């Protein structure tokens, strides 16, 4: 990969990044000790000021009409890990 924060145009770059992420996650989460769990998703609202990329006017319970992001967050419930990247 020629640039760290550039666009990913090649499959080998995606594989390189994916391998690196899994290697990093395997140091944080003991996958071998997790025998049973369930994955759930929840959404939240993150308020944004200015013109950040991806900001849309939408549901914002605190400041109606203001820009926000609405990310989905993944959880392993039994193990109590947030598994969102």
C-alpha positions as CSV (number, residue, x, y, z in Angstrom):
1,X,0.0,0.0,0.0
2,X,1.6,3.2,-1.1
3,X,-0.3,5.7,1.1
4,X,-1.6,4.9,4.6
5,X,-4.7,7.1,4.3
6,X,-5.3,6.9,0.5
7,X,-8.0,5.2,-1.4
8,X,-7.9,1.4,-1.6
9,X,-8.0,0.4,-5.2
10,X,-6.5,-3.1,-5.2
11,X,-7.7,-6.4,-3.6
12,X,-4.3,-7.1,-2.2
13,X,-4.5,-3.8,-0.3
14,X,-7.8,-4.8,1.2
15,X,-6.3,-8.2,2.2
16,X,-3.3,-6.5,3.7
17,X,-5.5,-4.2,5.8
18,X,-7.8,-7.0,6.8
19,X,-4.9,-9.2,7.9
20,X,-3.5,-6.4,10.0
21,X,-6.8,-5.7,11.7
22,X,-7.4,-9.4,12.6
23,X,-3.9,-9.6,14.0
24,X,-4.5,-6.5,16.1
25,X,-7.9,-7.8,17.3
26,X,-6.5,-11.2,18.2
27,X,-4.3,-9.4,20.7
28,X,-7.3,-7.6,22.2
29,X,-10.0,-10.3,22.3
30,X,-9.3,-13.8,23.4
31,X,-11.2,-15.5,20.6
32,X,-10.1,-19.0,21.7
33,X,-11.9,-18.5,25.1
34,X,-15.2,-17.4,23.6
35,X,-17.2,-20.6,22.9
36,X,-20.7,-19.1,22.8
37,X,-21.9,-15.6,22.3
38,X,-24.4,-13.5,20.3
39,X,-23.8,-10.4,18.2
40,X,-26.2,-7.5,18.5
41,X,-26.2,-4.1,16.8
42,X,-27.5,-0.8,18.2
43,X,-27.5,2.7,16.7
44,X,-26.6,6.0,18.3
45,X,-26.5,9.6,17.4
46,X,-23.3,11.6,17.4
47,X,-23.7,15.4,17.1
48,X,-21.4,17.1,14.6
49,X,-20.6,20.8,14.1
50,X,-19.3,22.2,10.9
51,X,-19.1,20.3,7.6
52,X,-17.4,17.0,8.3
53,X,-17.7,14.3,5.6
54,X,-20.8,12.2,6.0
55,X,-22.7,14.6,8.2
56,X,-26.4,14.7,7.4
57,X,-29.3,16.6,8.9
58,X,-31.5,14.0,10.5
59,X,-32.7,12.6,13.8
60,X,-31.0,14.4,16.6
61,X,-32.9,14.4,19.9
62,X,-30.8,17.0,21.7
63,X,-30.5,19.6,18.9
64,X,-33.2,19.2,16.3
65,X,-32.1,20.0,12.7
66,X,-28.4,19.9,13.5
67,X,-26.0,17.7,11.6
68,X,-25.1,14.3,13.0
69,X,-23.8,10.8,12.3
70,X,-25.8,7.7,13.1
71,X,-23.3,4.8,13.4
72,X,-24.2,1.2,14.1
73,X,-22.3,-0.4,17.0
74,X,-21.7,-4.1,17.2
75,X,-21.6,-5.9,20.6
76,X,-20.7,-9.4,21.7
77,X,-23.2,-9.6,24.6
78,X,-22.0,-12.5,26.7
79,X,-18.3,-11.6,26.5
80,X,-19.1,-7.8,26.8
81,X,-16.9,-6.7,23.9
82,X,-17.6,-3.9,21.5
83,X,-16.6,-5.3,18.1
84,X,-17.1,-2.3,15.9
85,X,-14.4,-0.9,13.5
